[in-house]
């Protein structure tokens, strides 16, 4: 017994005519008769009585049709839900990001999903690389977005490049360094960072000269932003992460000297090697790529 056979029974119960039911089903009358007989033979019970006055449901048939109709509706709902999930219109996606990536990407990407896919739920975990790797390996996350990382590369994960994240030194408006950022810095200002940085000796010289001040690890970007506004601290961040504050004129980027390249990190999307990304994950990937390529504007 399959869904097609159930549909044959339900349509016949509605039409109470083999001729009309066969026409609705676009099959021959003999094919419909064989289908009904097969169900009755398997169940060893009559669902329909047929005589000169027409076709009639038996008592067992009436109960069967009621439950078969419910199953067909549920099957239709299941098919509809599957199609909506395939279009990333509903369901849930769990993923993780490093603190900087979260602040740079989520405020631009997620509002679009809220507006266009209101039934798609997201479970976002913001952690440093070690915690994200553990969550990925425990299959708590479908993917993670971080700067290219040797720890991620050494695990059983695949990494896909999604764009470049520009790194910046952010200060308050009217900061002393903005008056002459080209001048050799003589004062070591407090430095705010989301974590300890490594390989800074490979960073551009115009960037390194601002890193000598006392380091303050501030993982919360809201707090780091506020401290930058209120003090002379230098915030190691990204223009994407401070986009709202820069747009409002509260914070500014220490300009890159003429002829110097923008300092940036390679951003990767890490997931399991042998797992397909869900449609929702692919939608988010595309949105993150738009943000990193500068195609998304903050309103």
Legacy VTK file of the C-alpha trace (Angstrom):
# vtk DataFile Version 3.0
C-alpha trace
ASCII
DATASET POLYDATA
POINTS 299 float
0.000 0.000 0.000
1.452 3.363 -1.025
0.323 6.978 -1.243
-0.852 6.528 -4.821
-3.155 3.666 -3.780
-4.477 5.732 -0.881
-5.261 8.543 -3.266
-7.191 6.123 -5.489
-9.359 5.124 -2.525
-9.967 8.722 -1.422
-10.897 9.977 -4.889
-13.248 7.033 -5.419
-14.878 7.758 -2.043
-15.487 11.322 -3.196
-16.871 10.472 -6.629
-18.529 7.131 -5.805
-18.066 6.341 -9.490
-15.211 4.370 -11.014
-15.627 6.240 -14.296
-15.459 9.736 -12.759
-12.729 8.792 -10.286
-10.579 7.298 -13.063
-11.003 10.504 -15.077
-9.932 12.650 -12.093
-6.905 10.412 -11.547
-6.034 10.289 -15.257
-5.920 6.490 -15.267
-8.104 3.845 -16.842
-11.132 2.478 -15.039
-9.664 -1.018 -15.085
-6.417 0.264 -13.509
-8.437 1.909 -10.740
-10.411 -1.283 -10.149
-7.207 -3.334 -9.884
-5.731 -0.818 -7.433
-8.786 -0.946 -5.149
-8.984 -4.723 -5.364
-5.288 -5.040 -4.460
-5.809 -3.060 -1.246
-8.921 -5.043 -0.329
-7.173 -8.325 -1.078
-4.156 -7.381 1.057
-6.333 -6.190 3.948
-8.840 -9.014 3.499
-11.737 -6.608 3.922
-14.092 -4.726 1.603
-13.768 -0.961 1.383
-16.462 -0.453 -1.248
-19.689 -2.214 -2.135
-20.700 -2.055 -5.768
-24.159 -2.892 -7.068
-26.715 -1.601 -9.565
-27.411 1.454 -7.427
-23.776 2.499 -7.533
-20.630 2.485 -5.391
-20.898 2.691 -1.605
-18.324 2.882 1.188
-18.452 0.108 3.751
-18.194 0.881 7.474
-14.536 -0.126 7.415
-14.102 1.885 4.221
-15.387 5.069 5.844
-12.833 4.842 8.666
-10.066 3.942 6.211
-10.847 6.927 3.971
-10.792 9.272 6.953
-7.319 8.147 7.999
-6.045 7.878 4.409
-7.146 11.478 3.762
-5.205 12.587 6.839
-2.086 10.745 5.663
-2.317 12.339 2.218
-2.620 15.809 3.759
0.416 15.131 5.942
2.351 13.872 2.926
1.486 17.057 1.051
2.583 19.133 4.051
5.834 17.177 4.241
6.523 17.733 0.551
5.736 21.430 0.906
8.035 21.735 3.930
10.823 19.940 2.093
10.521 22.311 -0.839
10.592 25.309 1.472
13.648 23.935 3.259
15.314 23.393 -0.116
14.727 27.090 -0.798
16.021 27.995 2.695
12.613 29.462 3.534
12.284 27.569 6.802
14.197 25.296 9.176
17.194 26.047 11.387
20.893 26.492 10.728
23.557 26.459 13.458
26.911 28.072 12.796
29.750 29.848 14.555
31.969 32.852 14.040
34.954 34.415 15.680
34.183 37.662 17.568
35.568 39.938 14.850
33.838 38.041 12.051
30.549 38.127 13.962
30.666 41.889 14.425
31.745 42.474 10.834
29.299 40.135 9.089
26.140 39.559 11.126
24.745 43.132 11.305
24.704 43.264 7.509
23.812 39.661 6.615
21.141 38.627 9.109
18.698 41.530 8.534
18.300 40.293 4.960
17.320 36.805 6.128
14.947 38.313 8.694
13.198 40.216 5.904
13.205 37.636 3.111
13.121 34.355 5.065
11.203 35.085 8.275
10.688 31.396 9.128
14.378 30.500 8.838
15.846 30.241 12.330
19.533 30.801 13.060
21.544 29.570 16.032
24.755 31.596 16.149
27.678 30.791 18.427
30.352 33.483 18.807
33.569 31.960 20.128
37.310 31.947 19.558
38.866 29.394 17.226
39.507 26.683 19.812
35.875 26.609 20.964
34.547 26.760 17.394
36.731 23.830 16.379
35.460 21.773 19.328
31.832 22.569 18.443
32.405 21.662 14.804
34.022 18.335 15.665
31.115 17.563 18.028
28.731 18.337 15.152
27.049 21.093 17.124
27.650 23.501 14.234
27.208 23.101 10.498
30.012 25.522 9.673
32.254 28.192 11.178
33.593 31.471 9.796
37.074 32.541 10.919
40.270 33.967 9.556
42.410 31.309 7.868
43.707 29.176 10.705
46.236 26.348 10.926
44.229 24.671 13.695
41.189 24.426 11.435
43.283 23.223 8.505
44.786 20.388 10.530
41.361 18.990 11.473
39.105 16.845 9.288
37.527 19.956 7.831
37.321 21.629 4.461
37.920 25.343 4.172
36.459 27.587 1.502
37.637 31.141 0.903
34.762 33.634 1.162
36.544 36.990 1.051
39.016 39.391 2.598
38.397 41.107 5.938
40.172 44.486 6.140
41.900 45.167 9.446
42.007 48.682 10.806
43.129 50.783 13.717
40.059 52.616 14.986
40.117 55.682 17.243
37.645 58.270 18.460
36.875 61.328 16.391
39.369 64.140 17.135
41.945 61.658 18.413
45.451 63.221 18.493
46.724 60.637 15.989
44.244 61.823 13.353
45.862 65.241 13.251
49.089 63.795 11.912
48.911 60.030 11.473
51.950 60.088 9.193
54.176 61.428 11.983
56.207 58.886 13.907
54.207 58.028 17.026
55.879 59.146 20.233
53.189 58.172 22.740
52.010 54.617 23.398
48.233 54.682 23.591
46.223 51.830 25.169
45.473 49.112 22.633
42.131 47.287 22.606
41.963 43.871 20.952
39.444 40.976 20.931
42.291 38.590 21.761
46.027 38.056 21.727
47.452 38.537 18.261
50.237 36.453 16.740
52.702 36.879 13.867
52.436 40.652 14.219
56.034 40.902 12.981
54.628 40.067 9.536
52.061 42.862 9.666
52.701 46.092 7.720
55.138 48.511 9.343
52.605 51.355 9.370
50.317 49.064 11.371
52.883 47.679 13.802
54.006 51.057 15.079
50.676 51.546 16.865
50.820 48.214 18.734
53.378 49.129 21.396
50.898 50.419 23.968
49.529 48.345 26.865
47.232 45.618 25.538
43.677 45.289 26.854
41.729 42.185 25.774
38.095 43.188 25.259
36.017 40.419 23.686
32.753 42.379 23.760
32.649 44.670 20.728
30.021 46.939 22.221
32.270 47.617 25.208
35.360 48.034 23.006
33.528 50.506 20.802
32.355 52.540 23.777
35.821 52.610 25.356
37.274 53.789 22.066
34.785 56.647 21.963
35.511 57.694 25.548
39.320 57.387 25.650
42.436 57.769 23.529
42.692 53.993 23.141
43.400 52.464 19.744
41.010 49.670 18.773
42.421 46.817 16.704
39.349 46.008 14.655
37.920 46.380 11.143
35.978 49.097 9.391
33.313 46.451 8.760
33.009 45.766 12.494
32.793 49.475 13.334
30.711 50.458 10.311
27.817 52.034 12.241
30.076 54.079 14.517
32.204 55.274 11.588
29.115 56.183 9.583
27.805 58.245 12.511
31.136 60.036 12.856
31.828 58.740 16.362
34.859 56.666 15.376
37.415 56.984 12.612
40.056 54.804 11.016
43.695 55.830 11.237
44.333 56.319 7.513
46.624 54.014 5.613
49.662 55.899 4.312
49.652 56.636 0.610
51.168 53.851 -1.426
50.630 51.296 1.331
48.316 48.287 0.979
45.331 47.737 3.225
46.063 45.135 5.898
43.589 42.276 5.589
42.891 38.698 6.616
41.716 35.808 4.473
38.291 34.693 5.748
37.336 31.025 5.459
34.194 28.951 5.863
35.066 25.655 7.587
32.807 22.597 7.515
33.065 18.793 7.430
34.789 17.291 4.403
32.107 14.749 3.602
29.014 16.773 4.474
26.884 18.815 2.108
25.997 22.306 3.233
22.288 22.890 3.724
20.456 25.363 1.456
20.242 27.768 4.406
24.021 27.563 4.944
24.584 28.321 1.257
22.311 31.357 1.489
24.290 32.681 4.472
27.556 31.982 2.696
26.410 34.130 -0.214
25.394 36.960 2.125
28.740 36.855 3.934
30.536 36.986 0.598
28.516 40.073 -0.358
29.505 41.832 2.869
33.202 41.023 2.448
33.153 42.159 -1.179
31.620 45.487 -0.169
28.320 44.871 -1.990
26.189 45.291 1.143
25.471 48.755 2.468
24.401 49.446 6.055
21.281 51.589 6.271
LINES 1 300
299 0 1 2 3 4 5 6 7 8 9 10 11 12 13 14 15 16 17 18 19 20 21 22 23 24 25 26 27 28 29 30 31 32 33 34 35 36 37 38 39 40 41 42 43 44 45 46 47 48 49 50 51 52 53 54 55 56 57 58 59 60 61 62 63 64 65 66 67 68 69 70 71 72 73 74 75 76 77 78 79 80 81 82 83 84 85 86 87 88 89 90 91 92 93 94 95 96 97 98 99 100 101 102 103 104 105 106 107 108 109 110 111 112 113 114 115 116 117 118 119 120 121 122 123 124 125 126 127 128 129 130 131 132 133 134 135 136 137 138 139 140 141 142 143 144 145 146 147 148 149 150 151 152 153 154 155 156 157 158 159 160 161 162 163 164 165 166 167 168 169 170 171 172 173 174 175 176 177 178 179 180 181 182 183 184 185 186 187 188 189 190 191 192 193 194 195 196 197 198 199 200 201 202 203 204 205 206 207 208 209 210 211 212 213 214 215 216 217 218 219 220 221 222 223 224 225 226 227 228 229 230 231 232 233 234 235 236 237 238 239 240 241 242 243 244 245 246 247 248 249 250 251 252 253 254 255 256 257 258 259 260 261 262 263 264 265 266 267 268 269 270 271 272 273 274 275 276 277 278 279 280 281 282 283 284 285 286 287 288 289 290 291 292 293 294 295 296 297 298
